[in-house]
Amino acid sequence: MKVHFLGTSSACPSLNRNVSATAVSFDSTKSWVLVDCGEGTQHQILKSELASYHLSVILITHLHGDHCYGLPGLIASISLAGRKEPVHLVAPKAVIDFVLSALKFTQMETGFELICCEIEALEHALDFSFCQVSIHPLKHRVPSVAFKITECDIPRKLHLDKLANDGVATGSHYNLLQKGQNVEYQGKLLRAEEYSFPSWQPRKVIVCGDNEKPKLLADVVEDIDLLVHEATFTHSDLHKVGMHTGHSDAKRIAEFAELYHIPRLALFHFSSRYHGEGMLEPLENEAKSHYTGDLVLAFDGLVVEIDKQKRVQSDLS
């Protein structure tokens, strides 16, 4: 499972940081998920190992332009690449209206079905063949959310010793059990949950929209492998620009991650005042002084991989 940082700036891009876009890809499928899509995201995808043709789910955290202005162009490009399979767009109603209007007014007819899901109307998690997505409210100047993405479609292994001890001979039913299906065998129901198990534990990441109150995530971070959260300012700079910007500072999110024993924290969405060489150092120092886990200050092109043993390595895409 990989997290691809396509855009790590806050509201304004710079020469080396584009606005918000983060992708999550999986081992078992070419399909992948995009969280937010600021202007220029499709160019960032071209620089990555991802193929827009295989983009299956787009998740938008909130309606601000640096998180959604890239959508019409990206959707048009996916269609022009020849995609026929449906694409899911999960977003605030206003963002969906914006996208559909842009496609209509530019006479862009996609070659695939764009399945739109309004966040405001969702009451439960969304299940896709390769992942589950749950939605968690945050606090910003407009409604904003975090997406918890849980890996699915994990190959299963058989409890061979238990099957042998229970007198279950080999046969086609082994294959069905391994696929997670219950089967009848000599008049007995064999339950897949008793005779098979996942090859590894599902990996889980949370990717957040803009958020000034990290503690809103307290109930959903216990079992995650990585939290991706904004740190737009340092604590002192946030005081200078105004505490109620709707954003977090490095100290605030680091303290939260330490308190709730989050094993890995990736910070992004940095104000352009920190984009020069060496200028992230105040943010890094502030975060490290309050957080003892694995810390990453993301940059465009960074890929963070969580392997099946939940070990993490980072590479420039």
C-alpha positions, 0 to 999 in steps of 0.5 A: 500500500502506498501513499503518493504526495502529488501536491503538498502546498496550501492555498497557493502553489510554488515552483516546487509544491503544487496544491493539495492532492494525495493518492493511495494505491494498493498491492492487489489492483491497479485501481487507486484513490485520489484525495483532493484534486487542486489545480494542476493535479493531472500534471502531477500524476504524469510525473508519478508512477500512477496512471490516470486511466486506473483512477477509480475513486476521487474523494474531496475533503471540502469545497475550497478551490485548492482542493478541487479546481483540478477536477474538470480537467482530470476527469476529461483526461481520464475519459480521453485516455479511454476509460470505460469503467465507472469512476466514483466522485465522493465530495460535498454537493457544491463540488459535485455541482461545480464539476457537472456544470464545468463538464456541461458548459464545456460540452465534455461527455465522458466515456465512463459513468461518473458516480457522484456521492454527496458527502452530506447525504452519506450515513455509512462507510463506502465499500469498494472491491479494493478498499473501504472509505469512512468519512469523519468530520473536521473543523475548518471555515467550511465543512471539511472531512477526513477519509479513513481508507482501509485496504480490502481484497486481501488474499486468504490462507487456509488453516490446513491443520484444522482442516486435517484435524476435522477430517476435511479432505482436499478438493475444490471446496478448499479453493472456495474456502480460500476465497472466503466462501462457506461450503457444504462438505459431507452434510456439514457447513464449513465456514470460511472464517473458521478455516481461512484467514487473511494473509496479512492485516489490512493497512489503514491510513487517514488523509485529512482535509483542512482542520484546526481541531485534530482531537476530532479524530480521537475515536478513529486513529487507534488502529491506523498505520499513518495519519496524513494531516495539514500543518500549515503554520508553526504555532507562533506564525499561526498566532501572527496570522490569526488563530481562527484560520481553520488550520493547524500548526505543527505543534498542535497536530504533533501533540495530538499524534503523541497523545494518541500513540499514532505510529507515523505522522505525515505533515503537508499543506504547508504555507508558501512562506515555508517553501524555500530551501531549508525553510521547513526546519521550524515546522520540523523542529516544532513537530519533533519537540512534541512527537516521538513517532515516525515523522515525515514532512511531505514533498511533491513526488514523495511516496510512502510505502507501508508493506504487508508487515506494516513497515514503512519506507519513503521514496521519491517517486 
